[in-house]
Amino acid sequence: MSDEPALDPMLNDLFRSARQDLPPEPFTGNVLNRTRSFQAWLLAGTGVAMLLLLPIGWVFSTPLQELALALVNALATPILSLGEGWIGLLLMPVNNVGSAALVVVKLLRVSWRRVSGR
């Protein structure tokens, strides 16, 4: 008994009759022409999509910029008022809400990895 599955003879005849050897030069030329045509359509479609999405970007740009500005202002709020002296300038990168939030997130991540065993 053979390990090959029994193939349908009609299906084999259909594939055998459809099989044809194409000369390589016209086949390659046709493939390249179709590829160039596809690239042109893709470029045109991308351009049209960008033109359609540009007004949507303008509509949402102002609220998103205001949200980003509010977030930056909130994260840059100093924790302790140290004044304008050299100690205040020295501790400025770590004396804000953003750095404290970063430390908390990092501690939570490390503790989660230890608990979960990852």
N, CA, C and O atoms as CSV, one atom per row, in Angstrom:
chain,resi,resn,atom,element,x,y,z
A,1,MET,N,N,0.848,-1.176,0.000
A,1,MET,CA,C,0.000,0.000,0.000
A,1,MET,C,C,0.889,1.232,0.000
A,1,MET,O,O,1.851,1.316,0.763
A,2,SER,N,N,0.565,2.171,-0.848
A,2,SER,CA,C,1.380,3.376,-1.024
A,2,SER,C,C,1.004,4.416,0.016
A,2,SER,O,O,-0.139,4.483,0.470
A,3,ASP,N,N,2.008,5.243,0.392
A,3,ASP,CA,C,1.752,6.319,1.354
A,3,ASP,C,C,1.084,7.524,0.702
A,3,ASP,O,O,0.551,8.391,1.395
A,4,GLU,N,N,1.111,7.580,-0.627
A,4,GLU,CA,C,0.500,8.711,-1.314
A,4,GLU,C,C,-1.022,8.564,-1.311
A,4,GLU,O,O,-1.541,7.461,-1.481
A,5,PRO,N,N,-1.729,9.664,-1.119
A,5,PRO,CA,C,-3.181,9.573,-1.179
A,5,PRO,C,C,-3.631,9.370,-2.622
A,5,PRO,O,O,-2.936,9.769,-3.556
A,6,ALA,N,N,-4.769,8.764,-2.797
A,6,ALA,CA,C,-5.304,8.544,-4.134
A,6,ALA,C,C,-5.757,9.883,-4.699
A,6,ALA,O,O,-6.557,10.589,-4.086
A,7,LEU,N,N,-5.235,10.222,-5.877
A,7,LEU,CA,C,-5.566,11.487,-6.517
A,7,LEU,C,C,-6.668,11.287,-7.536
A,7,LEU,O,O,-6.758,10.243,-8.182
A,8,ASP,N,N,-7.492,12.290,-7.666
A,8,ASP,CA,C,-8.591,12.234,-8.617
A,8,ASP,C,C,-8.030,12.311,-10.040
A,8,ASP,O,O,-7.331,13.273,-10.359
A,9,PRO,N,N,-8.309,11.336,-10.898
A,9,PRO,CA,C,-7.754,11.351,-12.259
A,9,PRO,C,C,-8.289,12.514,-13.085
A,9,PRO,O,O,-7.559,13.057,-13.914
A,10,MET,N,N,-9.523,12.905,-12.884
A,10,MET,CA,C,-10.069,14.029,-13.640
A,10,MET,C,C,-9.365,15.331,-13.264
A,10,MET,O,O,-9.105,16.177,-14.121
A,11,LEU,N,N,-9.063,15.481,-11.988
A,11,LEU,CA,C,-8.353,16.665,-11.526
A,11,LEU,C,C,-6.935,16.685,-12.084
A,11,LEU,O,O,-6.436,17.736,-12.486
A,12,ASN,N,N,-6.287,15.525,-12.106
A,12,ASN,CA,C,-4.953,15.435,-12.693
A,12,ASN,C,C,-4.982,15.794,-14.171
A,12,ASN,O,O,-4.095,16.506,-14.642
A,13,ASP,N,N,-5.985,15.318,-14.919
A,13,ASP,CA,C,-6.100,15.642,-16.341
A,13,ASP,C,C,-6.332,17.132,-16.542
A,13,ASP,O,O,-5.795,17.727,-17.476
A,14,LEU,N,N,-7.125,17.730,-15.670
A,14,LEU,CA,C,-7.400,19.165,-15.765
A,14,LEU,C,C,-6.116,19.972,-15.572
A,14,LEU,O,O,-5.847,20.899,-16.337
A,15,PHE,N,N,-5.326,19.628,-14.561
A,15,PHE,CA,C,-4.074,20.338,-14.321
A,15,PHE,C,C,-3.070,20.078,-15.444
A,15,PHE,O,O,-2.334,20.984,-15.836
A,16,ARG,N,N,-3.034,18.865,-15.957
A,16,ARG,CA,C,-2.110,18.521,-17.025
A,16,ARG,C,C,-2.451,19.304,-18.292
A,16,ARG,O,O,-1.546,19.760,-18.991
A,17,SER,N,N,-3.746,19.470,-18.602
A,17,SER,CA,C,-4.132,20.202,-19.801
A,17,SER,C,C,-3.910,21.708,-19.631
A,17,SER,O,O,-3.688,22.408,-20.619
A,18,ALA,N,N,-3.966,22.208,-18.422
A,18,ALA,CA,C,-3.778,23.638,-18.191
A,18,ALA,C,C,-2.303,24.019,-18.117
A,18,ALA,O,O,-1.961,25.198,-18.209
A,19,ARG,N,N,-1.442,23.044,-17.954
A,19,ARG,CA,C,-0.016,23.324,-17.809
A,19,ARG,C,C,0.556,23.715,-19.160
A,19,ARG,O,O,0.377,23.016,-20.157
A,20,GLN,N,N,1.249,24.850,-19.170
A,20,GLN,CA,C,1.910,25.288,-20.387
A,20,GLN,C,C,3.204,25.997,-19.997
A,20,GLN,O,O,3.257,26.724,-19.005
A,21,ASP,N,N,4.196,25.781,-20.759
A,21,ASP,CA,C,5.475,26.440,-20.517
A,21,ASP,C,C,5.466,27.778,-21.229
A,21,ASP,O,O,5.219,27.852,-22.433
A,22,LEU,N,N,5.733,28.824,-20.486
A,22,LEU,CA,C,5.753,30.164,-21.050
A,22,LEU,C,C,7.198,30.551,-21.346
A,22,LEU,O,O,8.098,30.214,-20.577
A,23,PRO,N,N,7.426,31.249,-22.445
A,23,PRO,CA,C,8.776,31.727,-22.709
A,23,PRO,C,C,9.167,32.747,-21.624
A,23,PRO,O,O,8.331,33.549,-21.207
A,24,PRO,N,N,10.408,32.722,-21.172
A,24,PRO,CA,C,10.782,33.534,-20.015
A,24,PRO,C,C,10.761,35.042,-20.261
A,24,PRO,O,O,10.400,35.787,-19.350
A,25,GLU,N,N,11.132,35.524,-21.447
A,25,GLU,CA,C,11.226,36.972,-21.656
A,25,GLU,C,C,9.860,37.661,-21.598
A,25,GLU,O,O,9.710,38.627,-20.849
A,26,PRO,N,N,8.851,37.200,-22.366
A,26,PRO,CA,C,7.547,37.881,-22.263
A,26,PRO,C,C,6.924,37.731,-20.878
A,26,PRO,O,O,6.265,38.650,-20.391
A,27,PHE,N,N,7.128,36.578,-20.243
A,27,PHE,CA,C,6.559,36.376,-18.912
A,27,PHE,C,C,7.155,37.375,-17.921
A,27,PHE,O,O,6.424,37.987,-17.142
A,28,THR,N,N,8.467,37.541,-17.946
A,28,THR,CA,C,9.134,38.482,-17.048
A,28,THR,C,C,8.687,39.906,-17.338
A,28,THR,O,O,8.445,40.686,-16.417
A,29,GLY,N,N,8.578,40.242,-18.607
A,29,GLY,CA,C,8.123,41.588,-18.979
A,29,GLY,C,C,6.716,41.862,-18.487
A,29,GLY,O,O,6.423,42.948,-17.987
A,30,ASN,N,N,5.837,40.861,-18.634
A,30,ASN,CA,C,4.464,41.032,-18.161
A,30,ASN,C,C,4.407,41.214,-16.650
A,30,ASN,O,O,3.649,42.042,-16.145
A,31,VAL,N,N,5.214,40.437,-15.932
A,31,VAL,CA,C,5.233,40.567,-14.472
A,31,VAL,C,C,5.725,41.951,-14.072
A,31,VAL,O,O,5.150,42.575,-13.181
A,32,LEU,N,N,6.786,42.441,-14.721
A,32,LEU,CA,C,7.314,43.768,-14.387
A,32,LEU,C,C,6.310,44.865,-14.727
A,32,LEU,O,O,6.171,45.827,-13.972
A,33,ASN,N,N,5.611,44.735,-15.851
A,33,ASN,CA,C,4.602,45.729,-16.208
A,33,ASN,C,C,3.466,45.756,-15.189
A,33,ASN,O,O,3.000,46.825,-14.796
A,34,ARG,N,N,3.027,44.579,-14.768
A,34,ARG,CA,C,1.960,44.531,-13.769
A,34,ARG,C,C,2.429,45.108,-12.436
A,34,ARG,O,O,1.661,45.769,-11.737
A,35,THR,N,N,3.688,44.859,-12.087
A,35,THR,CA,C,4.231,45.396,-10.840
A,35,THR,C,C,4.309,46.908,-10.901
A,35,THR,O,O,3.956,47.589,-9.939
A,36,ARG,N,N,4.769,47.439,-12.028
A,36,ARG,CA,C,4.832,48.902,-12.176
A,36,ARG,C,C,3.430,49.513,-12.123
A,36,ARG,O,O,3.230,50.565,-11.516
A,37,SER,N,N,2.485,48.866,-12.744
A,37,SER,CA,C,1.109,49.351,-12.710
A,37,SER,C,C,0.577,49.347,-11.279
A,37,SER,O,O,-0.079,50.295,-10.849
A,38,PHE,N,N,0.868,48.267,-10.543
A,38,PHE,CA,C,0.428,48.190,-9.143
A,38,PHE,C,C,1.083,49.279,-8.309
A,38,PHE,O,O,0.434,49.884,-7.457
A,39,GLN,N,N,2.365,49.533,-8.549
A,39,GLN,CA,C,3.059,50.580,-7.796
A,39,GLN,C,C,2.456,51.950,-8.087
A,39,GLN,O,O,2.318,52.772,-7.181
A,40,ALA,N,N,2.101,52.198,-9.334
A,40,ALA,CA,C,1.489,53.478,-9.683
A,40,ALA,C,C,0.142,53.645,-8.979
A,40,ALA,O,O,-0.152,54.712,-8.440
A,41,TRP,N,N,-0.675,52.588,-8.984
A,41,TRP,CA,C,-1.968,52.653,-8.301
A,41,TRP,C,C,-1.789,52.822,-6.796
A,41,TRP,O,O,-2.538,53.561,-6.157
A,42,LEU,N,N,-0.802,52.140,-6.236
A,42,LEU,CA,C,-0.536,52.255,-4.803
A,42,LEU,C,C,-0.096,53.667,-4.441
A,42,LEU,O,O,-0.541,54.213,-3.431
A,43,LEU,N,N,0.765,54.259,-5.246
A,43,LEU,CA,C,1.211,55.623,-5.004
A,43,LEU,C,C,0.052,56.598,-5.121
A,43,LEU,O,O,-0.091,57.492,-4.287
A,44,ALA,N,N,-0.771,56.437,-6.140
A,44,ALA,CA,C,-1.928,57.317,-6.316
A,44,ALA,C,C,-2.913,57.162,-5.156
A,44,ALA,O,O,-3.438,58.154,-4.650
A,45,GLY,N,N,-3.164,55.928,-4.738
A,45,GLY,CA,C,-4.076,55.694,-3.616
A,45,GLY,C,C,-3.548,56.276,-2.321
A,45,GLY,O,O,-4.311,56.820,-1.523
A,46,THR,N,N,-2.252,56.164,-2.108
A,46,THR,CA,C,-1.654,56.747,-0.904
A,46,THR,C,C,-1.779,58.257,-0.924
A,46,THR,O,O,-2.080,58.870,0.099
A,47,GLY,N,N,-1.552,58.860,-2.078
A,47,GLY,CA,C,-1.697,60.314,-2.198
A,47,GLY,C,C,-3.119,60.776,-1.926
A,47,GLY,O,O,-3.332,61.764,-1.222
A,48,VAL,N,N,-4.086,60.068,-2.480
A,48,VAL,CA,C,-5.498,60.419,-2.247
A,48,VAL,C,C,-5.852,60.251,-0.772
A,48,VAL,O,O,-6.542,61.096,-0.202
A,49,ALA,N,N,-5.386,59.171,-0.152
A,49,ALA,CA,C,-5.674,58.952,1.270
A,49,ALA,C,C,-5.063,60.058,2.121
A,49,ALA,O,O,-5.680,60.523,3.080
A,50,MET,N,N,-3.855,60.477,1.773
A,50,MET,CA,C,-3.222,61.558,2.535
A,50,MET,C,C,-3.999,62.860,2.376
A,50,MET,O,O,-4.172,63.606,3.339
A,51,LEU,N,N,-4.465,63.131,1.160
A,51,LEU,CA,C,-5.240,64.360,0.950
A,51,LEU,C,C,-6.571,64.323,1.698
A,51,LEU,O,O,-7.047,65.357,2.167
A,52,LEU,N,N,-7.173,63.137,1.811
A,52,LEU,CA,C,-8.428,63.023,2.540
A,52,LEU,C,C,-8.220,63.099,4.054
A,52,LEU,O,O,-9.077,63.615,4.772
A,53,LEU,N,N,-7.090,62.589,4.538
A,53,LEU,CA,C,-6.832,62.572,5.980
A,53,LEU,C,C,-6.237,63.874,6.496
A,53,LEU,O,O,-6.239,64.109,7.705
A,54,LEU,N,N,-5.732,64.718,5.620
A,54,LEU,CA,C,-5.129,65.975,6.050
A,54,LEU,C,C,-6.122,66.877,6.791
A,54,LEU,O,O,-5.761,67.405,7.843
A,55,PRO,N,N,-7.349,67.083,6.303
A,55,PRO,CA,C,-8.296,67.912,7.073
A,55,PRO,C,C,-8.636,67.309,8.436
A,55,PRO,O,O,-8.851,68.047,9.398
A,56,ILE,N,N,-8.687,65.996,8.529
A,56,ILE,CA,C,-8.962,65.359,9.821
A,56,ILE,C,C,-7.826,65.647,10.789
A,56,ILE,O,O,-8.060,65.884,11.974
A,57,GLY,N,N,-6.601,65.627,10.289
A,57,GLY,CA,C,-5.454,65.976,11.126
A,57,GLY,C,C,-5.519,67.401,11.616
A,57,GLY,O,O,-5.173,67.681,12.763
A,58,TRP,N,N,-5.963,68.314,10.756
A,58,TRP,CA,C,-6.104,69.705,11.180
A,58,TRP,C,C,-7.176,69.854,12.252
A,58,TRP,O,O,-7.012,70.635,13.189
A,59,VAL,N,N,-8.253,69.122,12.123
A,59,VAL,CA,C,-9.345,69.226,13.099
A,59,VAL,C,C,-8.897,68.752,14.477
A,59,VAL,O,O,-9.219,69.378,15.487
A,60,PHE,N,N,-8.150,67.641,14.520
A,60,PHE,CA,C,-7.764,67.067,15.808
A,60,PHE,C,C,-6.426,67.571,16.335
A,60,PHE,O,O,-6.062,67.244,17.464
A,61,SER,N,N,-5.685,68.354,15.562
A,61,SER,CA,C,-4.352,68.756,16.002
A,61,SER,C,C,-4.398,69.699,17.195
A,61,SER,O,O,-3.586,69.557,18.110
A,62,THR,N,N,-5.308,70.643,17.217
A,62,THR,CA,C,-5.356,71.614,18.320
A,62,THR,C,C,-5.732,70.948,19.643
A,62,THR,O,O,-5.039,71.180,20.634
A,63,PRO,N,N,-6.789,70.135,19.720
A,63,PRO,CA,C,-7.085,69.494,21.008
A,63,PRO,C,C,-5.975,68.552,21.469
A,63,PRO,O,O,-5.678,68.490,22.662
A,64,LEU,N,N,-5.362,67.822,20.548
A,64,LEU,CA,C,-4.286,66.922,20.938
A,64,LEU,C,C,-3.062,67.693,21.425
A,64,LEU,O,O,-2.385,67.262,22.358
A,65,GLN,N,N,-2.781,68.826,20.798
A,65,GLN,CA,C,-1.654,69.639,21.242
A,65,GLN,C,C,-1.930,70.229,22.624
A,65,GLN,O,O,-1.029,70.297,23.460
A,66,GLU,N,N,-3.151,70.648,22.863
A,66,GLU,CA,C,-3.495,71.173,24.192
A,66,GLU,C,C,-3.411,70.080,25.252
A,66,GLU,O,O,-2.965,70.336,26.370
A,67,LEU,N,N,-3.835,68.864,24.912
A,67,LEU,CA,C,-3.735,67.747,25.841
A,67,LEU,C,C,-2.280,67.422,26.157
A,67,LEU,O,O,-1.935,67.180,27.314
A,68,ALA,N,N,-1.428,67.417,25.140
A,68,ALA,CA,C,-0.002,67.144,25.356
A,68,ALA,C,C,0.636,68.232,26.202
A,68,ALA,O,O,1.459,67.938,27.068
A,69,LEU,N,N,0.269,69.483,25.964
A,69,LEU,CA,C,0.814,70.583,26.753
A,69,LEU,C,C,0.369,70.489,28.211
A,69,LEU,O,O,1.169,70.726,29.116
A,70,ALA,N,N,-0.883,70.149,28.445
A,70,ALA,CA,C,-1.370,69.994,29.816
A,70,ALA,C,C,-0.667,68.838,30.515
A,70,ALA,O,O,-0.337,68.937,31.697
A,71,LEU,N,N,-0.433,67.742,29.796
A,71,LEU,CA,C,0.267,66.596,30.372
A,71,LEU,C,C,1.710,66.949,30.724
A,71,LEU,O,O,2.197,66.570,31.789
A,72,VAL,N,N,2.387,67.663,29.849
A,72,VAL,CA,C,3.771,68.076,30.120
A,72,VAL,C,C,3.818,69.012,31.316
A,72,VAL,O,O,4.695,68.884,32.170
A,73,ASN,N,N,2.889,69.943,31.385
A,73,ASN,CA,C,2.860,70.867,32.531
A,73,ASN,C,C,2.575,70.127,33.828
A,73,ASN,O,O,3.147,70.458,34.866
A,74,ALA,N,N,1.707,69.140,33.784
A,74,ALA,CA,C,1.386,68.389,34.995
A,74,ALA,C,C,2.574,67.540,35.444
A,74,ALA,O,O,2.850,67.443,36.640
A,75,LEU,N,N,3.267,66.934,34.503
A,75,LEU,CA,C,4.405,66.087,34.866
A,75,LEU,C,C,5.627,66.893,35.288
A,75,LEU,O,O,6.484,66.380,36.007
A,76,ALA,N,N,5.717,68.143,34.852
A,76,ALA,CA,C,6.865,68.984,35.201
A,76,ALA,C,C,6.656,69.762,36.489
A,76,ALA,O,O,7.508,70.568,36.864
A,77,THR,N,N,5.554,69.543,37.167
A,77,THR,CA,C,5.287,70.250,38.420
A,77,THR,C,C,6.288,69.795,39.483
A,77,THR,O,O,6.433,68.598,39.728
A,78,PRO,N,N,6.981,70.754,40.117
A,78,PRO,CA,C,7.952,70.355,41.148
A,78,PRO,C,C,7.282,69.787,42.388
A,78,PRO,O,O,6.197,70.221,42.776
A,79,ILE,N,N,7.941,68.806,43.009
A,79,ILE,CA,C,7.426,68.199,44.233
A,79,ILE,C,C,7.729,69.100,45.419
A,79,ILE,O,O,6.844,69.382,46.227
A,80,LEU,N,N,8.964,69.552,45.529
A,80,LEU,CA,C,9.396,70.442,46.603
A,80,LEU,C,C,9.876,71.753,45.998
A,80,LEU,O,O,10.538,71.755,44.960
A,81,SER,N,N,9.549,72.849,46.634
A,81,SER,CA,C,10.020,74.144,46.168
A,81,SER,C,C,11.410,74.381,46.759
A,81,SER,O,O,11.554,74.629,47.956
A,82,LEU,N,N,12.420,74.301,45.909
A,82,LEU,CA,C,13.801,74.440,46.375
A,82,LEU,C,C,14.413,75.777,45.998
A,82,LEU,O,O,15.580,76.027,46.300
A,83,GLY,N,N,13.650,76.638,45.344
A,83,GLY,CA,C,14.149,77.953,44.980
A,83,GLY,C,C,14.995,77.902,43.723
A,83,GLY,O,O,15.019,76.914,42.989
A,84,GLU,N,N,15.707,79.042,43.501
A,84,GLU,CA,C,16.511,79.179,42.290
A,84,GLU,C,C,17.992,78.939,42.547
A,84,GLU,O,O,18.806,79.184,41.656
A,85,GLY,N,N,18.360,78.481,43.701
A,85,GLY,CA,C,19.766,78.265,44.026
A,85,GLY,C,C,20.345,77.059,43.315
A,85,GLY,O,O,19.675,76.391,42.527
A,86,TRP,N,N,21.629,76.793,43.618
A,86,TRP,CA,C,22.312,75.708,42.918
A,86,TRP,C,C,21.742,74.339,43.293
A,86,TRP,O,O,21.762,73.415,42.480
A,87,ILE,N,N,21.231,74.205,44.529
A,87,ILE,CA,C,20.630,72.927,44.935
A,87,ILE,C,C,19.328,72.676,44.169
A,87,ILE,O,O,19.026,71.540,43.802
A,88,GLY,N,N,18.565,73.737,43.934
A,88,GLY,CA,C,17.335,73.608,43.142
A,88,GLY,C,C,17.630,73.219,41.704
A,88,GLY,O,O,16.928,72.386,41.130
A,89,LEU,N,N,18.675,73.820,41.109
A,89,LEU,CA,C,19.077,73.478,39.744
A,89,LEU,C,C,19.644,72.064,39.666
A,89,LEU,O,O,19.435,71.356,38.681
A,90,LEU,N,N,20.361,71.660,40.711
A,90,LEU,CA,C,20.954,70.329,40.731
A,90,LEU,C,C,19.889,69.236,40.815
A,90,LEU,O,O,20.011,68.191,40.175
A,91,LEU,N,N,18.840,69.486,41.613
A,91,LEU,CA,C,17.790,68.475,41.801
A,91,LEU,C,C,16.597,68.626,40.853
A,91,LEU,O,O,15.624,67.880,40.957
A,92,MET,N,N,16.670,69.587,39.932
A,92,MET,CA,C,15.548,69.840,39.026
A,92,MET,C,C,15.138,68.605,38.204
A,92,MET,O,O,13.938,68.383,38.042
A,93,PRO,N,N,16.059,67.797,37.680
A,93,PRO,CA,C,15.623,66.641,36.877
A,93,PRO,C,C,14.853,65.582,37.670
A,93,PRO,O,O,14.057,64.843,37.089
A,94,VAL,N,N,15.075,65.494,38.986
A,94,VAL,CA,C,14.393,64.460,39.771
A,94,VAL,C,C,13.332,65.031,40.700
A,94,VAL,O,O,12.620,64.271,41.357
A,95,ASN,N,N,13.211,66.340,40.770
A,95,ASN,CA,C,12.256,66.976,41.674
A,95,ASN,C,C,10.990,67.364,40.907
A,95,ASN,O,O,10.634,68.541,40.855
A,96,ASN,N,N,10.317,66.392,40.320
A,96,ASN,CA,C,9.058,66.685,39.634
A,96,ASN,C,C,8.163,65.448,39.656
A,96,ASN,O,O,8.606,64.345,39.976
A,97,VAL,N,N,6.912,65.655,39.313
A,97,VAL,CA,C,5.914,64.591,39.365
A,97,VAL,C,C,6.235,63.502,38.338
A,97,VAL,O,O,6.005,62.322,38.600
A,98,GLY,N,N,6.757,63.881,37.189
A,98,GLY,CA,C,7.073,62.906,36.150
A,98,GLY,C,C,8.125,61.905,36.586
A,98,GLY,O,O,7.978,60.708,36.340
A,99,SER,N,N,9.187,62.378,37.233
A,99,SER,CA,C,10.229,61.439,37.669
A,99,SER,C,C,9.715,60.558,38.799
A,99,SER,O,O,10.077,59.384,38.877
A,100,ALA,N,N,8.875,61.105,39.677
A,100,ALA,CA,C,8.291,60.277,40.734
A,100,ALA,C,C,7.368,59.209,40.138
A,100,ALA,O,O,7.373,58.062,40.587
A,101,ALA,N,N,6.588,59.580,39.141
A,101,ALA,CA,C,5.706,58.616,38.484
A,101,ALA,C,C,6.532,57.545,37.771
A,101,ALA,O,O,6.157,56.373,37.771
A,102,LEU,N,N,7.640,57.936,37.172
A,102,LEU,CA,C,8.512,56.977,36.513
A,102,LEU,C,C,9.099,55.979,37.505
A,102,LEU,O,O,9.177,54.785,37.214
A,103,VAL,N,N,9.513,56.464,38.678
A,103,VAL,CA,C,10.056,55.574,39.703
A,103,VAL,C,C,8.980,54.602,40.183
A,103,VAL,O,O,9.259,53.420,40.384
A,104,VAL,N,N,7.762,55.089,40.367
A,104,VAL,CA,C,6.668,54.220,40.818
A,104,VAL,C,C,6.368,53.153,39.773
A,104,VAL,O,O,6.198,51.983,40.116
A,105,VAL,N,N,6.301,53.538,38.516
A,105,VAL,CA,C,6.020,52.571,37.448
A,105,VAL,C,C,7.138,51.539,37.361
A,105,VAL,O,O,6.872,50.351,37.180
A,106,LYS,N,N,8.381,51.982,37.488
A,106,LYS,CA,C,9.510,51.050,37.433
A,106,LYS,C,C,9.463,50.072,38.611
A,106,LYS,O,O,9.707,48.879,38.430
A,107,LEU,N,N,9.153,50.562,39.812
A,107,LEU,CA,C,9.036,49.680,40.975
A,107,LEU,C,C,7.897,48.678,40.808
A,107,LEU,O,O,8.042,47.509,41.165
A,108,LEU,N,N,6.775,49.126,40.270
A,108,LEU,CA,C,5.662,48.215,40.016
A,108,LEU,C,C,6.054,47.145,38.998
A,108,LEU,O,O,5.688,45.979,39.149
A,109,ARG,N,N,6.788,47.535,37.974
A,109,ARG,CA,C,7.211,46.576,36.948
A,109,ARG,C,C,8.173,45.542,37.530
A,109,ARG,O,O,8.047,44.348,37.257
A,110,VAL,N,N,9.133,46.003,38.330
A,110,VAL,CA,C,10.090,45.077,38.931
A,110,VAL,C,C,9.382,44.128,39.885
A,110,VAL,O,O,9.662,42.929,39.886
A,111,SER,N,N,8.465,44.652,40.701
A,111,SER,CA,C,7.760,43.788,41.638
A,111,SER,C,C,6.860,42.804,40.898
A,111,SER,O,O,6.742,41.653,41.317
A,112,TRP,N,N,6.232,43.224,39.821
A,112,TRP,CA,C,5.398,42.313,39.031
A,112,TRP,C,C,6.230,41.190,38.433
A,112,TRP,O,O,5.796,40.038,38.405
A,113,ARG,N,N,7.422,41.521,37.954
A,113,ARG,CA,C,8.289,40.488,37.380
A,113,ARG,C,C,8.730,39.492,38.444
A,113,ARG,O,O,8.849,38.299,38.161
A,114,ARG,N,N,8.971,39.956,39.648
A,114,ARG,CA,C,9.368,39.047,40.709
A,114,ARG,C,C,8.207,38.155,41.139
A,114,ARG,O,O,8.394,36.969,41.409
A,115,VAL,N,N,7.022,38.726,41.199
A,115,VAL,CA,C,5.838,37.946,41.612
A,115,VAL,C,C,5.457,36.942,40.532
A,115,VAL,O,O,5.147,35.790,40.836
A,116,SER,N,N,5.476,37.372,39.274
A,116,SER,CA,C,5.046,36.490,38.198
A,116,SER,C,C,6.145,35.532,37.738
A,116,SER,O,O,5.862,34.574,37.019
A,117,GLY,N,N,7.372,35.773,38.136
A,117,GLY,CA,C,8.466,34.880,37.787
A,117,GLY,C,C,8.989,35.066,36.382
A,117,GLY,O,O,9.578,34.139,35.826
A,118,ARG,N,N,8.798,36.208,35.798
A,118,ARG,CA,C,9.283,36.457,34.433
A,118,ARG,C,C,10.634,37.099,34.437
A,118,ARG,O,O,11.189,37.377,33.373
